[in-house]
Amino acid sequence: MDKAAAIALSALGWTLVDDARAQRLLALTGLSPDDLRSRVGEPTLLAATLRFLEAHEPDLVACAAALDVEPVALIEARRALER
């Protein structure tokens, strides 16, 4: 697994720990819990998770702090996954 995917998977885990944030992710992406489980390793899903965090700066900053990375690392990971 590459660094971008590892960061994104960690960010996805962080997102899903909070029920309200997880529900917002599902609502905004149109994914169901089953979709999420079956597609968890796909670069498009991981990039969508990071884009979701980017859309709400407080979540982006909080996630970065929880993962002990700079917020820009999440943005760079999303860009790498979208290539």
Backbone hydrogen bonds, N-H to C=O, Kabsch-Sander energy under -0.5 kcal/mol:
donor,donor_aa,acceptor,acceptor_aa,energy
6,A,2,D,-2.3
7,I,3,K,-2.6
8,A,4,A,-2.5
9,L,5,A,-2.8
10,S,6,A,-2.1
11,A,7,I,-2.5
12,L,8,A,-2.6
13,G,9,L,-2.4
14,W,10,S,-2.4
15,T,11,A,-2.5
16,L,12,L,-2.4
17,V,13,G,-1.0
18,D,14,W,-0.6
18,D,15,T,-0.7
19,D,17,V,-0.6
22,A,18,D,-2.8
23,Q,19,D,-2.7
24,R,20,A,-2.0
25,L,21,R,-2.3
26,L,22,A,-2.4
27,A,23,Q,-2.6
28,L,24,R,-2.7
29,T,25,L,-2.1
30,G,26,L,-1.7
31,L,26,L,-0.6
36,L,32,S,-2.6
37,R,33,P,-2.4
38,S,34,D,-2.5
39,R,35,D,-1.8
40,V,36,L,-0.6
40,V,37,R,-0.6
42,E,39,R,-2.3
46,L,42,E,-2.4
47,A,43,P,-2.7
48,A,44,T,-2.0
49,T,45,L,-2.0
50,L,46,L,-1.9
51,R,47,A,-2.6
52,F,48,A,-2.3
53,L,49,T,-1.8
54,E,50,L,-2.3
55,A,51,R,-1.7
56,H,53,L,-1.3
59,D,56,H,-1.4
60,L,53,L,-0.8
60,L,56,H,-1.8
61,V,57,E,-2.8
62,A,58,P,-2.3
63,C,59,D,-2.9
64,A,60,L,-2.3
65,A,61,V,-2.3
66,A,62,A,-2.3
67,L,63,C,-2.2
68,D,64,A,-0.7
68,D,65,A,-0.8
69,V,64,A,-2.6
73,A,70,E,-1.7
74,L,70,E,-0.8
74,L,71,P,-0.9
75,I,71,P,-1.5
76,E,72,V,-2.9
77,A,73,A,-2.0
78,R,74,L,-2.1
79,R,75,I,-2.3
80,A,76,E,-2.3
81,L,77,A,-2.3
82,E,78,R,-1.6
83,R,79,R,-0.5
83,R,80,A,-0.9
